Amino acid sequence: MPEEVVQAAKDLRASKIIPVHWGKFSLGQHAWDEPIIRVTKEAKEKNVNILHPMIGEEVNLNQTKVFSKWWEGVK
């Protein structure tokens, strides 16, 4: 569950998380963007640094970058 991902990050004292396996295929019984909505909400509430690049976007883990909530513009 998305909320458990955030708790696991806190338990492991991770400096940041990158949720994966949530937006490439619509295979679940929920909306395709529900997992990222839930995990970003929980990360914000628990002050966990979350990276959510667009599919295929390069990420440099040594730099600080604010990623857009790109999934909000997808229909």
Distance bins in CASP14 RR format, pairs under 12 A and 6 or more apart:
PFRMAT RR
TARGET T0000
AUTHOR 0000-0000-0000
RMODE 2
METHOD distances of the structure
MODEL  1
1 7 0 0 0 0 1 0 0 0 0 0 0
1 8 0 0 0 0 0 1 0 0 0 0 0
1 19 0 0 0 0 0 1 0 0 0 0 0
1 22 0 0 0 0 0 1 0 0 0 0 0
1 30 0 0 0 0 0 1 0 0 0 0 0
1 34 0 0 0 0 0 1 0 0 0 0 0
1 35 0 0 0 0 1 0 0 0 0 0 0
1 38 1 0 0 1 0 0 0 0 0 0 0
1 39 0 0 0 0 1 0 0 0 0 0 0
1 42 0 0 0 0 1 0 0 0 0 0 0
2 8 0 0 0 0 0 1 0 0 0 0 0
2 9 0 0 0 0 0 1 0 0 0 0 0
2 17 0 0 0 0 0 1 0 0 0 0 0
2 19 1 0 0 1 0 0 0 0 0 0 0
2 20 0 0 0 0 0 1 0 0 0 0 0
2 21 0 0 0 0 0 1 0 0 0 0 0
2 22 0 0 0 0 1 0 0 0 0 0 0
2 30 0 0 0 0 0 1 0 0 0 0 0
2 33 0 0 0 0 0 1 0 0 0 0 0
2 34 0 0 0 0 1 0 0 0 0 0 0
2 35 1 0 1 0 0 0 0 0 0 0 0
2 36 1 0 0 1 0 0 0 0 0 0 0
2 37 0 0 0 0 1 0 0 0 0 0 0
2 38 1 1 0 0 0 0 0 0 0 0 0
2 39 1 1 0 0 0 0 0 0 0 0 0
2 40 0 0 0 0 1 0 0 0 0 0 0
2 41 0 0 0 0 1 0 0 0 0 0 0
2 42 1 0 0 1 0 0 0 0 0 0 0
2 43 0 0 0 0 1 0 0 0 0 0 0
2 45 0 0 0 0 0 1 0 0 0 0 0
2 46 0 0 0 0 0 1 0 0 0 0 0
2 48 0 0 0 0 0 1 0 0 0 0 0
2 50 0 0 0 0 0 1 0 0 0 0 0
2 52 0 0 0 0 0 1 0 0 0 0 0
3 9 0 0 0 0 0 1 0 0 0 0 0
3 10 0 0 0 0 0 1 0 0 0 0 0
3 19 0 0 0 0 0 1 0 0 0 0 0
3 34 0 0 0 0 0 1 0 0 0 0 0
3 35 0 0 0 0 0 1 0 0 0 0 0
3 37 0 0 0 0 0 1 0 0 0 0 0
3 38 1 0 0 1 0 0 0 0 0 0 0
3 39 1 0 0 1 0 0 0 0 0 0 0
3 40 0 0 0 0 0 1 0 0 0 0 0
3 41 0 0 0 0 1 0 0 0 0 0 0
3 42 1 0 1 0 0 0 0 0 0 0 0
3 43 0 0 0 0 1 0 0 0 0 0 0
3 45 0 0 0 0 1 0 0 0 0 0 0
3 46 0 0 0 0 1 0 0 0 0 0 0
3 48 0 0 0 0 0 1 0 0 0 0 0
4 10 0 0 0 0 0 1 0 0 0 0 0
4 11 0 0 0 0 1 0 0 0 0 0 0
4 17 0 0 0 0 0 1 0 0 0 0 0
4 19 0 0 0 0 0 1 0 0 0 0 0
4 35 0 0 0 0 0 1 0 0 0 0 0
4 38 0 0 0 0 0 1 0 0 0 0 0
4 39 0 0 0 0 1 0 0 0 0 0 0
4 42 0 0 0 0 1 0 0 0 0 0 0
4 46 0 0 0 0 0 1 0 0 0 0 0
5 11 0 0 0 0 0 1 0 0 0 0 0
5 12 0 0 0 0 0 1 0 0 0 0 0
5 14 0 0 0 0 0 1 0 0 0 0 0
5 17 1 0 0 1 0 0 0 0 0 0 0
5 18 0 0 0 0 0 1 0 0 0 0 0
5 19 1 0 0 1 0 0 0 0 0 0 0
5 20 0 0 0 0 1 0 0 0 0 0 0
5 21 0 0 0 0 0 1 0 0 0 0 0
5 22 0 0 0 0 1 0 0 0 0 0 0
5 35 0 0 0 0 1 0 0 0 0 0 0
5 36 0 0 0 0 0 1 0 0 0 0 0
5 38 0 0 0 0 1 0 0 0 0 0 0
5 39 1 0 1 0 0 0 0 0 0 0 0
5 40 0 0 0 0 0 1 0 0 0 0 0
5 41 0 0 0 0 0 1 0 0 0 0 0
5 42 1 0 0 1 0 0 0 0 0 0 0
5 43 0 0 0 0 1 0 0 0 0 0 0
5 46 0 0 0 0 0 1 0 0 0 0 0
5 48 0 0 0 0 1 0 0 0 0 0 0
5 50 0 0 0 0 1 0 0 0 0 0 0
5 52 0 0 0 0 0 1 0 0 0 0 0
6 12 0 0 0 0 0 1 0 0 0 0 0
6 14 0 0 0 0 1 0 0 0 0 0 0
6 16 0 0 0 0 0 1 0 0 0 0 0
6 17 1 0 0 1 0 0 0 0 0 0 0
6 19 0 0 0 0 1 0 0 0 0 0 0
6 35 0 0 0 0 0 1 0 0 0 0 0
6 38 0 0 0 0 1 0 0 0 0 0 0
6 39 1 0 0 1 0 0 0 0 0 0 0
6 40 0 0 0 0 1 0 0 0 0 0 0
6 41 0 0 0 0 1 0 0 0 0 0 0
6 42 1 0 1 0 0 0 0 0 0 0 0
6 43 1 0 1 0 0 0 0 0 0 0 0
6 44 0 0 0 0 1 0 0 0 0 0 0
6 45 0 0 0 0 1 0 0 0 0 0 0
6 46 1 0 1 0 0 0 0 0 0 0 0
6 47 0 0 0 0 1 0 0 0 0 0 0
6 48 1 0 1 0 0 0 0 0 0 0 0
6 49 0 0 0 0 0 1 0 0 0 0 0
6 50 1 0 0 1 0 0 0 0 0 0 0
7 14 0 0 0 0 0 1 0 0 0 0 0
7 17 0 0 0 0 0 1 0 0 0 0 0
7 39 0 0 0 0 0 1 0 0 0 0 0
7 42 0 0 0 0 1 0 0 0 0 0 0
7 43 0 0 0 0 0 1 0 0 0 0 0
7 45 0 0 0 0 0 1 0 0 0 0 0
7 46 1 0 0 1 0 0 0 0 0 0 0
7 48 0 0 0 0 1 0 0 0 0 0 0
8 14 0 0 0 0 1 0 0 0 0 0 0
8 17 0 0 0 0 1 0 0 0 0 0 0
8 19 0 0 0 0 0 1 0 0 0 0 0
8 39 0 0 0 0 0 1 0 0 0 0 0
8 42 0 0 0 0 0 1 0 0 0 0 0
8 43 0 0 0 0 0 1 0 0 0 0 0
8 46 0 0 0 0 0 1 0 0 0 0 0
8 48 0 0 0 0 1 0 0 0 0 0 0
9 15 0 0 0 0 1 0 0 0 0 0 0
9 16 0 0 0 0 1 0 0 0 0 0 0
9 17 1 0 1 0 0 0 0 0 0 0 0
9 18 0 0 0 0 0 1 0 0 0 0 0
9 19 0 0 0 0 0 1 0 0 0 0 0
9 39 0 0 0 0 1 0 0 0 0 0 0
9 42 0 0 0 0 1 0 0 0 0 0 0
9 43 1 0 0 1 0 0 0 0 0 0 0
9 46 0 0 0 0 1 0 0 0 0 0 0
9 47 0 0 0 0 0 1 0 0 0 0 0
9 48 1 0 1 0 0 0 0 0 0 0 0
9 49 0 0 0 0 1 0 0 0 0 0 0
9 50 0 0 0 0 1 0 0 0 0 0 0
9 51 0 0 0 0 0 1 0 0 0 0 0
10 16 0 0 0 0 0 1 0 0 0 0 0
10 17 0 0 0 0 1 0 0 0 0 0 0
10 42 0 0 0 0 0 1 0 0 0 0 0
10 43 0 0 0 0 1 0 0 0 0 0 0
10 45 0 0 0 0 0 1 0 0 0 0 0
10 46 1 0 0 1 0 0 0 0 0 0 0
10 47 0 0 0 0 1 0 0 0 0 0 0
10 48 1 0 0 1 0 0 0 0 0 0 0
10 49 0 0 0 0 0 1 0 0 0 0 0
10 50 0 0 0 0 0 1 0 0 0 0 0
11 17 0 0 0 0 0 1 0 0 0 0 0
11 46 0 0 0 0 0 1 0 0 0 0 0
11 48 0 0 0 0 0 1 0 0 0 0 0
12 48 0 0 0 0 0 1 0 0 0 0 0
13 48 0 0 0 0 0 1 0 0 0 0 0
13 49 0 0 0 0 0 1 0 0 0 0 0
14 43 0 0 0 0 0 1 0 0 0 0 0
14 46 0 0 0 0 0 1 0 0 0 0 0
14 48 1 0 0 1 0 0 0 0 0 0 0
14 49 0 0 0 0 1 0 0 0 0 0 0
14 50 0 0 0 0 0 1 0 0 0 0 0
14 51 0 0 0 0 0 1 0 0 0 0 0
14 61 0 0 0 0 0 1 0 0 0 0 0
15 48 0 0 0 0 1 0 0 0 0 0 0
15 49 1 0 0 1 0 0 0 0 0 0 0
15 50 0 0 0 0 0 1 0 0 0 0 0
15 51 0 0 0 0 0 1 0 0 0 0 0
15 61 0 0 0 0 1 0 0 0 0 0 0
15 62 0 0 0 0 0 1 0 0 0 0 0
15 64 0 0 0 0 0 1 0 0 0 0 0
16 43 0 0 0 0 1 0 0 0 0 0 0
16 47 0 0 0 0 0 1 0 0 0 0 0
16 48 1 0 0 1 0 0 0 0 0 0 0
16 49 1 0 1 0 0 0 0 0 0 0 0
16 50 1 0 0 1 0 0 0 0 0 0 0
16 51 1 0 1 0 0 0 0 0 0 0 0
16 52 0 0 0 0 0 1 0 0 0 0 0
16 53 0 0 0 0 0 1 0 0 0 0 0
16 59 0 0 0 0 1 0 0 0 0 0 0
16 60 0 0 0 0 0 1 0 0 0 0 0
16 61 1 0 0 1 0 0 0 0 0 0 0
16 62 0 0 0 0 0 1 0 0 0 0 0
16 63 0 0 0 0 0 1 0 0 0 0 0
16 64 0 0 0 0 1 0 0 0 0 0 0
16 65 0 0 0 0 0 1 0 0 0 0 0
16 67 0 0 0 0 0 1 0 0 0 0 0
17 36 0 0 0 0 0 1 0 0 0 0 0
17 39 1 0 0 1 0 0 0 0 0 0 0
17 40 0 0 0 0 0 1 0 0 0 0 0
17 42 0 0 0 0 0 1 0 0 0 0 0
17 43 1 0 0 1 0 0 0 0 0 0 0
17 46 0 0 0 0 0 1 0 0 0 0 0
17 48 1 0 0 1 0 0 0 0 0 0 0
17 49 1 0 0 1 0 0 0 0 0 0 0
17 50 1 0 1 0 0 0 0 0 0 0 0
17 51 1 0 0 1 0 0 0 0 0 0 0
17 52 0 0 0 0 1 0 0 0 0 0 0
17 59 0 0 0 0 0 1 0 0 0 0 0
17 61 0 0 0 0 0 1 0 0 0 0 0
18 36 0 0 0 0 0 1 0 0 0 0 0
18 39 0 0 0 0 0 1 0 0 0 0 0
18 40 0 0 0 0 0 1 0 0 0 0 0
18 43 0 0 0 0 0 1 0 0 0 0 0
18 48 0 0 0 0 0 1 0 0 0 0 0
18 49 0 0 0 0 1 0 0 0 0 0 0
18 50 1 0 0 1 0 0 0 0 0 0 0
18 51 1 0 1 0 0 0 0 0 0 0 0
18 52 1 0 0 1 0 0 0 0 0 0 0
18 53 1 0 0 1 0 0 0 0 0 0 0
18 57 0 0 0 0 0 1 0 0 0 0 0
18 59 1 0 0 1 0 0 0 0 0 0 0
18 61 0 0 0 0 1 0 0 0 0 0 0
18 65 0 0 0 0 0 1 0 0 0 0 0
18 67 0 0 0 0 1 0 0 0 0 0 0
19 33 0 0 0 0 0 1 0 0 0 0 0
19 34 0 0 0 0 0 1 0 0 0 0 0
19 35 1 0 0 1 0 0 0 0 0 0 0
19 36 1 0 0 1 0 0 0 0 0 0 0
19 37 0 0 0 0 0 1 0 0 0 0 0
19 38 0 0 0 0 1 0 0 0 0 0 0
19 39 1 0 1 0 0 0 0 0 0 0 0
19 40 0 0 0 0 1 0 0 0 0 0 0
19 41 0 0 0 0 0 1 0 0 0 0 0
19 42 0 0 0 0 0 1 0 0 0 0 0
19 43 0 0 0 0 1 0 0 0 0 0 0
19 48 0 0 0 0 0 1 0 0 0 0 0
19 50 1 0 0 1 0 0 0 0 0 0 0
19 51 0 0 0 0 1 0 0 0 0 0 0
19 52 1 0 0 1 0 0 0 0 0 0 0
19 53 0 0 0 0 0 1 0 0 0 0 0
19 55 0 0 0 0 0 1 0 0 0 0 0
19 67 0 0 0 0 0 1 0 0 0 0 0
19 71 0 0 0 0 0 1 0 0 0 0 0
20 35 0 0 0 0 0 1 0 0 0 0 0
20 36 0 0 0 0 0 1 0 0 0 0 0
20 39 0 0 0 0 0 1 0 0 0 0 0
20 50 0 0 0 0 0 1 0 0 0 0 0
20 51 0 0 0 0 0 1 0 0 0 0 0
20 52 0 0 0 0 1 0 0 0 0 0 0
20 53 0 0 0 0 0 1 0 0 0 0 0
20 55 0 0 0 0 1 0 0 0 0 0 0
20 56 0 0 0 0 0 1 0 0 0 0 0
20 59 0 0 0 0 0 1 0 0 0 0 0
21 27 0 0 0 0 0 1 0 0 0 0 0
21 28 0 0 0 0 0 1 0 0 0 0 0
21 32 0 0 0 0 0 1 0 0 0 0 0
21 35 0 0 0 0 1 0 0 0 0 0 0
21 36 0 0 0 0 0 1 0 0 0 0 0
21 39 0 0 0 0 0 1 0 0 0 0 0
21 55 0 0 0 0 0 1 0 0 0 0 0
22 28 0 0 0 0 0 1 0 0 0 0 0
22 30 0 0 0 0 0 1 0 0 0 0 0
22 31 0 0 0 0 0 1 0 0 0 0 0
22 32 1 0 0 1 0 0 0 0 0 0 0
22 33 0 0 0 0 1 0 0 0 0 0 0
22 34 0 0 0 0 1 0 0 0 0 0 0
22 35 1 0 1 0 0 0 0 0 0 0 0
22 36 1 0 1 0 0 0 0 0 0 0 0
22 37 0 0 0 0 1 0 0 0 0 0 0
22 38 0 0 0 0 1 0 0 0 0 0 0
22 39 1 0 0 1 0 0 0 0 0 0 0
22 40 0 0 0 0 0 1 0 0 0 0 0
22 52 0 0 0 0 1 0 0 0 0 0 0
22 55 0 0 0 0 0 1 0 0 0 0 0
22 71 0 0 0 0 1 0 0 0 0 0 0
23 30 0 0 0 0 0 1 0 0 0 0 0
23 31 0 0 0 0 0 1 0 0 0 0 0
23 32 1 0 1 0 0 0 0 0 0 0 0
23 33 1 0 0 1 0 0 0 0 0 0 0
23 34 0 0 0 0 0 1 0 0 0 0 0
23 35 1 0 0 1 0 0 0 0 0 0 0
23 36 1 0 0 1 0 0 0 0 0 0 0
23 37 0 0 0 0 0 1 0 0 0 0 0
23 39 0 0 0 0 0 1 0 0 0 0 0
23 52 0 0 0 0 0 1 0 0 0 0 0
23 53 0 0 0 0 0 1 0 0 0 0 0
23 54 0 0 0 0 0 1 0 0 0 0 0
23 55 1 0 0 1 0 0 0 0 0 0 0
23 56 0 0 0 0 0 1 0 0 0 0 0
23 70 0 0 0 0 0 1 0 0 0 0 0
23 71 1 0 0 1 0 0 0 0 0 0 0
23 74 0 0 0 0 1 0 0 0 0 0 0
24 32 0 0 0 0 1 0 0 0 0 0 0
24 33 0 0 0 0 0 1 0 0 0 0 0
24 35 0 0 0 0 0 1 0 0 0 0 0
24 36 0 0 0 0 0 1 0 0 0 0 0
24 54 0 0 0 0 0 1 0 0 0 0 0
24 55 1 0 0 1 0 0 0 0 0 0 0
24 56 0 0 0 0 0 1 0 0 0 0 0
24 71 0 0 0 0 0 1 0 0 0 0 0
25 32 0 0 0 0 1 0 0 0 0 0 0
25 55 0 0 0 0 0 1 0 0 0 0 0
26 32 1 0 1 0 0 0 0 0 0 0 0
26 33 0 0 0 0 1 0 0 0 0 0 0
26 34 0 0 0 0 0 1 0 0 0 0 0
26 35 0 0 0 0 0 1 0 0 0 0 0
26 74 0 0 0 0 0 1 0 0 0 0 0
27 35 0 0 0 0 0 1 0 0 0 0 0
28 34 0 0 0 0 1 0 0 0 0 0 0
28 35 0 0 0 0 1 0 0 0 0 0 0
29 35 0 0 0 0 0 1 0 0 0 0 0
30 36 0 0 0 0 0 1 0 0 0 0 0
30 37 0 0 0 0 0 1 0 0 0 0 0
30 38 0 0 0 0 1 0 0 0 0 0 0
31 37 0 0 0 0 1 0 0 0 0 0 0
31 38 0 0 0 0 0 1 0 0 0 0 0
31 71 0 0 0 0 0 1 0 0 0 0 0
31 74 0 0 0 0 0 1 0 0 0 0 0
31 75 0 0 0 0 0 1 0 0 0 0 0
32 55 0 0 0 0 0 1 0 0 0 0 0
32 71 0 0 0 0 1 0 0 0 0 0 0
32 74 0 0 0 0 1 0 0 0 0 0 0
32 75 0 0 0 0 0 1 0 0 0 0 0
33 39 0 0 0 0 0 1 0 0 0 0 0
33 40 0 0 0 0 0 1 0 0 0 0 0
33 41 0 0 0 0 0 1 0 0 0 0 0
33 52 0 0 0 0 0 1 0 0 0 0 0
33 69 0 0 0 0 1 0 0 0 0 0 0
33 70 0 0 0 0 0 1 0 0 0 0 0
33 71 1 0 1 0 0 0 0 0 0 0 0
33 72 0 0 0 0 1 0 0 0 0 0 0
33 73 0 0 0 0 1 0 0 0 0 0 0
33 74 1 0 0 1 0 0 0 0 0 0 0
33 75 0 0 0 0 0 1 0 0 0 0 0
34 40 0 0 0 0 0 1 0 0 0 0 0
34 41 0 0 0 0 0 1 0 0 0 0 0
34 71 0 0 0 0 0 1 0 0 0 0 0
35 41 0 0 0 0 0 1 0 0 0 0 0
35 42 0 0 0 0 0 1 0 0 0 0 0
35 52 0 0 0 0 0 1 0 0 0 0 0
35 71 0 0 0 0 1 0 0 0 0 0 0
36 42 0 0 0 0 0 1 0 0 0 0 0
36 43 0 0 0 0 0 1 0 0 0 0 0
36 50 0 0 0 0 1 0 0 0 0 0 0
36 51 0 0 0 0 0 1 0 0 0 0 0
36 52 1 0 0 1 0 0 0 0 0 0 0
36 53 0 0 0 0 0 1 0 0 0 0 0
36 54 0 0 0 0 0 1 0 0 0 0 0
36 55 0 0 0 0 0 1 0 0 0 0 0
36 67 0 0 0 0 0 1 0 0 0 0 0
36 69 0 0 0 0 1 0 0 0 0 0 0
36 70 0 0 0 0 1 0 0 0 0 0 0
36 71 1 0 1 0 0 0 0 0 0 0 0
36 72 0 0 0 0 1 0 0 0 0 0 0
36 74 0 0 0 0 0 1 0 0 0 0 0
37 43 0 0 0 0 0 1 0 0 0 0 0
37 44 0 0 0 0 0 1 0 0 0 0 0
37 50 0 0 0 0 0 1 0 0 0 0 0
37 52 0 0 0 0 0 1 0 0 0 0 0
37 69 0 0 0 0 1 0 0 0 0 0 0
37 71 1 0 0 1 0 0 0 0 0 0 0
37 72 0 0 0 0 1 0 0 0 0 0 0
38 44 0 0 0 0 0 1 0 0 0 0 0
38 45 0 0 0 0 0 1 0 0 0 0 0
38 50 0 0 0 0 0 1 0 0 0 0 0
39 45 0 0 0 0 0 1 0 0 0 0 0
39 46 0 0 0 0 0 1 0 0 0 0 0
39 48 0 0 0 0 1 0 0 0 0 0 0
39 50 1 0 0 1 0 0 0 0 0 0 0
39 51 0 0 0 0 0 1 0 0 0 0 0
39 52 0 0 0 0 1 0 0 0 0 0 0
39 69 0 0 0 0 0 1 0 0 0 0 0
39 71 0 0 0 0 0 1 0 0 0 0 0
40 46 0 0 0 0 0 1 0 0 0 0 0
40 48 0 0 0 0 1 0 0 0 0 0 0
40 49 0 0 0 0 0 1 0 0 0 0 0
40 50 1 0 1 0 0 0 0 0 0 0 0
40 51 0 0 0 0 0 1 0 0 0 0 0
40 52 1 0 0 1 0 0 0 0 0 0 0
40 67 0 0 0 0 1 0 0 0 0 0 0
40 68 0 0 0 0 0 1 0 0 0 0 0
40 69 1 0 0 1 0 0 0 0 0 0 0
40 70 0 0 0 0 0 1 0 0 0 0 0
40 71 0 0 0 0 1 0 0 0 0 0 0
40 72 0 0 0 0 0 1 0 0 0 0 0
41 48 0 0 0 0 0 1 0 0 0 0 0
41 50 0 0 0 0 0 1 0 0 0 0 0
41 52 0 0 0 0 0 1 0 0 0 0 0
41 69 0 0 0 0 0 1 0 0 0 0 0
42 48 1 0 0 1 0 0 0 0 0 0 0
42 50 0 0 0 0 1 0 0 0 0 0 0
43 49 1 0 0 1 0 0 0 0 0 0 0
43 50 1 0 1 0 0 0 0 0 0 0 0
43 51 0 0 0 0 1 0 0 0 0 0 0
43 52 0 0 0 0 1 0 0 0 0 0 0
44 50 1 0 0 1 0 0 0 0 0 0 0
44 52 0 0 0 0 0 1 0 0 0 0 0
44 69 0 0 0 0 0 1 0 0 0 0 0
49 61 0 0 0 0 0 1 0 0 0 0 0
49 64 0 0 0 0 1 0 0 0 0 0 0
49 65 0 0 0 0 0 1 0 0 0 0 0
49 66 0 0 0 0 0 1 0 0 0 0 0
49 67 0 0 0 0 0 1 0 0 0 0 0
50 59 0 0 0 0 0 1 0 0 0 0 0
50 65 0 0 0 0 0 1 0 0 0 0 0
50 66 0 0 0 0 0 1 0 0 0 0 0
50 67 0 0 0 0 1 0 0 0 0 0 0
50 69 0 0 0 0 0 1 0 0 0 0 0
51 57 0 0 0 0 1 0 0 0 0 0 0
51 58 0 0 0 0 0 1 0 0 0 0 0
51 59 1 0 0 1 0 0 0 0 0 0 0
51 60 0 0 0 0 0 1 0 0 0 0 0
51 61 0 0 0 0 1 0 0 0 0 0 0
51 63 0 0 0 0 0 1 0 0 0 0 0
51 64 0 0 0 0 1 0 0 0 0 0 0
51 65 1 0 0 1 0 0 0 0 0 0 0
51 66 0 0 0 0 1 0 0 0 0 0 0
51 67 1 0 0 1 0 0 0 0 0 0 0
51 68 0 0 0 0 0 1 0 0 0 0 0
52 59 0 0 0 0 1 0 0 0 0 0 0
52 65 0 0 0 0 0 1 0 0 0 0 0
52 66 0 0 0 0 0 1 0 0 0 0 0
52 67 1 0 1 0 0 0 0 0 0 0 0
52 68 0 0 0 0 1 0 0 0 0 0 0
52 69 1 0 0 1 0 0 0 0 0 0 0
52 70 1 0 0 1 0 0 0 0 0 0 0
52 71 0 0 0 0 1 0 0 0 0 0 0
52 72 0 0 0 0 0 1 0 0 0 0 0
53 59 1 0 1 0 0 0 0 0 0 0 0
53 60 0 0 0 0 0 1 0 0 0 0 0
53 61 0 0 0 0 0 1 0 0 0 0 0
53 65 0 0 0 0 1 0 0 0 0 0 0
53 66 0 0 0 0 0 1 0 0 0 0 0
53 67 1 0 1 0 0 0 0 0 0 0 0
53 68 0 0 0 0 1 0 0 0 0 0 0
53 69 0 0 0 0 0 1 0 0 0 0 0
53 70 0 0 0 0 1 0 0 0 0 0 0
53 71 0 0 0 0 0 1 0 0 0 0 0
54 65 0 0 0 0 0 1 0 0 0 0 0
54 67 1 0 0 1 0 0 0 0 0 0 0
54 68 1 0 0 1 0 0 0 0 0 0 0
54 69 0 0 0 0 0 1 0 0 0 0 0
54 70 1 0 1 0 0 0 0 0 0 0 0
54 71 0 0 0 0 1 0 0 0 0 0 0
54 72 0 0 0 0 0 1 0 0 0 0 0
54 73 0 0 0 0 0 1 0 0 0 0 0
54 74 0 0 0 0 1 0 0 0 0 0 0
55 67 0 0 0 0 0 1 0 0 0 0 0
55 70 0 0 0 0 1 0 0 0 0 0 0
55 71 0 0 0 0 1 0 0 0 0 0 0
55 74 0 0 0 0 0 1 0 0 0 0 0
56 67 0 0 0 0 0 1 0 0 0 0 0
56 70 0 0 0 0 0 1 0 0 0 0 0
57 65 0 0 0 0 1 0 0 0 0 0 0
57 67 1 0 0 1 0 0 0 0 0 0 0
57 68 0 0 0 0 1 0 0 0 0 0 0
57 70 0 0 0 0 1 0 0 0 0 0 0
58 65 0 0 0 0 0 1 0 0 0 0 0
58 67 0 0 0 0 0 1 0 0 0 0 0
59 65 1 0 0 1 0 0 0 0 0 0 0
59 67 0 0 0 0 1 0 0 0 0 0 0
60 67 0 0 0 0 0 1 0 0 0 0 0
68 74 0 0 0 0 0 1 0 0 0 0 0
END
